[in-house]
Amino acid sequence: MSGRDGDDRGAQHKAIERAVSDYYTGKLRAFGATPGGVDWKDAGSQELRFSQLRRVFDGNGGSLIDYGCGYGGLLGFLRNSGWTGRYLGIDLSAAMIEAARAHCANWQDARFLQAAAPDETADYAVASGIFNVRLDVSKEAWHGYMMDVLANMNQNASRGFAFNCLTSYSDHDKMREDLFYAEPLFLFDFCKKNFSRNVALLHDYGLYEFTIIVRKHV
């Protein structure tokens, strides 16, 4: 990639991040620190997603980076399920980080940061829902953005990472133009070839999405 191409890609990603930040800030203002505030239908489906992502952990320890942490819903879920590790939540929206700090004030060993990428590494990384809402960004540009975020997650997680996406196997009459429906087999193959031999594809938990778990040997 030439310097100019890299600059163009960086500018494109910044524009995507601003649009996504504005979108979720609007959701937070409308619905508060609730599943609706991070654009989920209800608490039940949100926790079902969290339970799939939690499979990346070995036991109840380690450290975690939560990409697109929102108001910190995952942290509460993990603490209530017995996970005791160090937590860093990052989000593009300053309002969302402020809400997370208030919502999670009683949880220990946790930190929240407004950023697109973390300022430290961890044992694990997860991302829930951050690849779904592409707004009016082209599918090609969104795909490139997603690949770069996955590369960053891989770089900053020494033991493994997990993420979810809306599935291209969704019913066509229910698919929306502003959402991104990823190809699960492509991402499984991509993660196997680029990140680790130990990759799981979970597409059996009743939602129009899938979860990929990448585990590494250390």
N, C-alpha and C positions, 0 to 999 in steps of 0.2 A: 504494500500500500504506500503510495506516495505521500509526502507531507501534506499536500493540498487535499488529497482524499481523506487523510486522517483528520484534518481540520474540519472538513465538511461533515464527516461522520460524527465528530464531537459536537459540532453545532446542532446537528439533527437530534442527537441524544439529549442535549440541553433543552431543546424545544419540546421534546416528548416529556421530559421530566417536569417542566413547568406546567404543561397541560394536565398531566396526571395529578400533580400536586393541587392544582386549582379544582379539579374534579372531586377529589376526595375531601378537600377542605369544605367544599360545598355540601357533600354528604354529611360530614361531621356537624356542620352548622344546622342542617335540617333534622338530623336524627340523634345527635349527641353520641356519647361513648357507649354505643350499642352495636350489635351486628349490622343493623341498618346504616349506622354511621360509617361503616367500611364496606357498604354495598352488598351485604349478605342478606338473604331472605329472612333467616331466623337463627336463634341460638343453636337449635338442634343440628342444622346442616353445618354451621360453623364448627361445632365441636366434633362432628363426624370428620370433617377435613383435618382438624387438629390431631385426631386420633391416628389418622394415616401418616401424617408427617412425623409423629412421635416415634414411629417404628425405626427411624434412623438411629435412635440412641441405643447404646449398649448400657443397660442399667439406668440408674437415676442420677449419675454425676456427669462430669464434663462441663464444657463451656459452649455457649450457643450464640450465634448471630442470627437475629430475626429480621430478614429483609422485608421492608414494607410492614412494619410492626403495627401500624394503626394506633389504636388507643391502648394496646397492650393486652388484648384478649388472650393471646396465646400464653403469655407469662402466667396469668391466673390459672389457666387450664393445666399447665405443666406443674405448677406448685401444688395444686389440688390433687394431682395424680401422683405426687411423690418425688418429682424431679427437683433436685437441690442444687443444680449447677449454676455457674455464673452466666448472666444473661446480658446481651447488648441488643437493644432494639433500635433499628434505623428506619427513618421514613423521610420522604421528600417534603412532606407538609409540616411546616412549623407549628400550625395549629394542632395537628395530630400528635406531635411530640409533646406539646404542652398538655394535651388531654391525657396522654399516656402517663406522664409524670404524676398527674393528679390521681388518675385511676389506680395506679400501681404503687402509690406512696407507701403502703404498708409491706410491700414485698422487699426482702433483703437481697443484696448481691445482684442488683439490677441497675442498668444505666440506659438512658435513651438519648439518641443523637439525631439531629436533623442532617441527613446526608444521603447521597446516592450509593455510597460505598462506606464500609466500616473503617475505623481508624486503628483497628487491632485485628488479630487473627483469633480463631477459636477452634475447638474440636469439631464442632458441627455448625451447619448453617441451614436455615429453612426459609422458604418463601411461600406464602399462601395468598393466592389471588392476584399477585402483582402483574401477571402476564395476560390478564383477561380483558381489560378495558383499554382498547386501542384508540377509541374516539374516532377522529377522522384521519389518523395516521395510516399510510398505505400498509398493506399486509407485508410487503417486502421490507419496508423500513422498520416495522414493528418486529419482524422476525430477526433482523440484524441486531436490534436493541436487546431482544431477549437472549440471543447468543452471547452477547457481551456481558450481560448480567450473570448468566450461568458460568461463564469463564471466571468472573470475579468471585462468585460463590465458591467455585472449585479452588481458586487460589487462596482463599481465606479460611477454608475449612480443612483441617488436617485429617480428620477421621471419616468425614462423609457429609453429604448434604441431601436435602429433599425439597421438592417443589411440586406444585400442582398447576394444571392448565385445564381450560375448557376443552372438550374433545371434538375432533372433526367427525366423530360418529354420532353427534347430536342429531336430533330430528330436524330436517331441513326447514320445516315450516315454523320452527321455534327459534331458529338462529337469527341473531341480530347483526346488523351491519357495523355497529360500533364496537363489537366484541371480537376477540381473536380466538379462533378454534384451532388448536394445535394438532398436529399429526402425532399420535402417541408412538407409533412404530418408528418414525423418523427420530424422535427424541431419544427413544430407547437405544437405537443404533448409534446415534451421535454420542450419547454418554458412554456407551460401551467402548467406542473407538477412541474417545478423547479423554475420558476422565478415570475410568476404572473398569476392571473386568466384572466387578460385583455390582450389578444394577438390577433393581426390581421395578417392574411396571405393575401398578395396582389400578385395575379398571373394573372393580367388582363391588363397589360400595354404594351403588344406588343413585349416584348423582351424575349429571352430564359432564363429567370431568374425569381426570385420571391423576395419579400421583406417581412420581418417579423418585426412587430412593437410590442414591449412589453411596456405596460404602467403600472405604479404602483400607488397605493394609498399612500399618505404621510400625 
